């Protein structure tokens, strides 16, 4: 079927990869771990240690994003359960206009 096609060996494939891809991948993984660690540390801190106000400085926005995503992650499994339960219970209750 593929008479002239050849599969590159592992050595040939490694020669094609640029060495900076490894460095970029390591930096990306390390930065994600650092961001997640910082967000988790801020989530478990008592509320009294929270910052007094919300800052819209561009440097503060990534941390707010990480905290928001970390709060949403535990809520995702409960969402379908709540939806299924309320969809089952709602038709059995009194009509909404009659309450």
Buried (B, 14 or more C-beta within 10 A) or exposed (E): EEEEEEEEEEEEEEEEEEEEEEEEEEEEEEEEEEBEEBBEEBEEEEEEEEEEEEEEEEEEEEBBEBBEEBEEEEEEEEEEEEEEEEEEEEEEEEEEEEE
